[in-house]
Amino acid sequence: MINLMKKGIVLITILSYLCFFNVSLATNTYSINLVKTSSQYLNNTLATFLADNVTDATIECWIKTASQPATNTSNQVFALVTSANGNAGFLSIIRYADVSGTKKLRAYFGGSGATWAEYEITLSTDTWYHLAIVKDSTVVTLYVTASSVGSAGASGTARDWSTASTGLRLGSGRDVIPSRFWDGKIDDFRIWSDVRTPTEISDNYEQELVGNEAGLVGYWKLNNSLLDETSNDNDLTNNNSATFSSDVPFVGAVRRIIMVE
């Protein structure tokens, strides 16, 4: 009994020296709202963050559609990300489209000769989804909300984004055709120069980053700002007065800290 009492006293003493408190990580308060009928999109004409002949890369972002692409109309696509060099081939393109009557998310990453990684899905309007497109050498894998849903070959040579005639466009097709604008919200857009693993994607997709993480070469929080949070400073330009929205897919994370006094 005496030994038990002593152990209890020791435990109480230890707990008295521990302090638990919650620290809120970076808070996400805004997304960008792109209206298709207003031809709104964001772009950067330089996009000097991925080198020529890139073999590994990852694009991540949150999306929410406000409407659906027209059924079985080739030009009616919601272009999310585009980087191209005229008709010489895309470096990358991500879009939501109706393909022969079937709604699909499609990702093309690798330049001339690559093929689409696609996933048949009807994105519910006014619902947030997280996308990750991972180029691992000659394979492109598409993730939806941290789950792998499709892959395809990417045998083509990726071009230096700085030489692409379109640079980087967010929410627009290569030719800025009105029927190919994104219609809805986009948040927390990231580009990595490496292959993000499933664990890395699932561990970080619901919280903001700092901007200096290893391999992060482009990061736009779109948190009431179009600034690139990395040292590359590829800030985006707002075309046709897109506005920010307080509608966001996540508000941050809370980390419990234990301090010993």
N, C-alpha and C positions, 0 to 999 in steps of 0.2 A: 504493500500500500504506500509506503514511504517513497519507494522508487517511482511509482506511478505519479505521485504528487510532485516529485522533483522534475520528472519529464514534462508534466503539465506546466510547471512554472517556467521551465526553459523554453517551451513552445510559445507561451504567452510573451515572454521577453523578446524572442526573435521577431514575432509578429509586430511587436510595438516599435521595432526599428525599420519595418518595411512600410513604404508609402506607395499605394496604388493610385494612378490617375490616368485619365484618358487624354490622348492628344489627337486632335482632328487633323488629318492630313489635308493637302490642298483641296479646296472646295470648288467644285464645278458649278457655275451659276448660269452660264449661257451656252447656247448653240447658235449656229447660223441658219437662217431660214431662206431657202432659195425658191422663188416662185417661177414655175415654168413659163407661164403666160407673160411674165415680165422679162424673160430672157436673162435671168440673173445667174452669174457665175463668178468664181474667184480664180485668179491666175497669177503666175510668176513666170516671166519670159526667160529668166536665166536658169533657174533650177540647177545649180551647180553642185549637187551633192552626191550624185551617183556617177561613178567613173564609167568609161567606155568598156564594153564587153563584160558587164557585170554578170557574175554567176550566182551570187546569193543576195537576196533582198526580201524585205517584208513591208507590206502596206497594211495599215490598220485604221479603222475609223468606226464611228457609230452613225447609223442612218435611220431615218424615219420617212416613209413616203406619205405624201398627201393625196395621191391618186394612183391610178394604175395605167400602165401602157396600153394603148389600143390593141385589140386582138389581131394577131397575125398581120401586122404592118411593119415592114422591115425598117422604115425610117422612124418609127415611133419607139424610141428607146430612151431610157433614163440614164444618161451618161454620168457616172459618178466621178471617175478619175480618167484623165486622158493626157498622154504625152506621146507625141508623134512627130515624124519627120516627113511631112507631106505624104505622098503616095509611096514613099520608100519603105514604109512600114511603121507600125506602132512600137514604141518601147513598152508601153503598158496602157491598158484600158480596162476599166471595170464598169459594168453597167447592168441594169435590170431591164429585161425586155421580154416581149412576147415572141417566141420562136415557133412558127407553124402552129399557133394555137396553144402553146404551153409557156407559162411564165417561168423565166429562168434568171438566176444570177449568173453572170458570166465574167470571167477574169482571164485576161490575155496579158502575159508578161514575158517578154523575151525577144521582141523584134520580129523581123521577117522570118517566116518558117515555123513560128510557134503555133500552138493550137489552143482552143478555148478550154479552160477548166470551168465546168458549169454545174449548176445544181438546180434541179426543178423545184421551184417553191413559189407560192403566191404570197408575197410580203403583205401582211395585214396593214392597211392604212392606219396611221396614227399609232404605230407600235415601233418601239426602238429595237434595232438589231445591231449587234456588233459584227463587223467583217474583218477578217484577216486573210490576206493573200500572200502566201509564202513561196518564193522562188528558191528552190534548193537545187542548184546546178541545172539539170535538164528537166526538172519536174516542178509544176506549179500546183500547190494545194490550196483549196478554198476552205476557210473556217467560218461558220456562222455561230455566233455566241459561244466561242471557244471550243466548238466541236467540228472536227474534220468532216466535210460533206462531199468533197469531190476533188479530183486531180486530173492533170493532163500533161502532155509533154511540152517542153519549152526549148526546143532545139535551136531556135533562131538566135542570132547574135544581138544582144541588147545594145542600144546606142547610148552614147553619153547624153544625158538629159539636157545638158547645156547647149548641145547642137541641134536638139529637136526644134523644128520650126514653130511648134506650138508651145514650147516650154512645158510647164505643168499647168493643167486646168482642173479645177475642182468644180464639178457640176455642169460641165459642158462637153460636147463632142468635139472632135478635131476641127470641124468646119463651122462651128458655131451656128448650126442649123436649129431654128426654133423648136422643131419637134424632138430634138435630142438633148434638151436641157433636163437637169435633175429637177424633180418636183417634191420638195420636202426639206427636212432638216438634216444637218450634218454636224457632228461634234467630235472633238478630240482626234484629229487626223495626224497620223504618224507614218514616217518612212524610216526604215532601218536598212543598213548596208550589210546585214547578216540574216541568217535563218533563225527566226524565232521559234523556239520549241513549243509544243502544246502546253507545257507547264508554265513557261514564261508568258504565254498569251493569257492563260487562265488566271495567273497570279496578278496580272497588272491591268486587265482590260476595264476594270471598274474603278480605277483611281487615276488621278492625274500624275504625270511624271514631272521631274524637275527640268529636264532639257539637256542635261550633261551625261546621260546614261551612255555606256559604251555601245557603239553601233548605231545610235540614234542620230540620223543626219538631217531630218526635217520633222518639226513638231509644231503643230498649230492647235492650241487648245480651243480656239474659237470662243474664248471666254470673254466676250465683249471686246475682242481684239483680233487682228489679222496678222500679228507678229509671229515670226518663226522663233520659237523659244531656244533653238540650238544656236551655236556660235556661227553657223553658216548664214544666218540673217536673211533667209529667202522669204521676206514678208510678202503676203498676198495682196493683190489689188482687187477692190470691190467693183464689179461691173454691173451697172444698172440698179444700183442702190439696194442691194440685199440688206436685210435688217437682222438684228440679233433677237433671239427668243429666250425667255426664261425657262422654257421647256427643255429639260436635260435628262439623259439616260441614267445618270448617277450623280450623287452629290459629294462624293469623296469617301474616305474610309476613316475609321477610328482605330488607333493603335493604343493598346494598353501598355503603359510604362511602369516598371517596378523600380522604385528608388530605395536604396538602403541608407538609413540615417544613422 
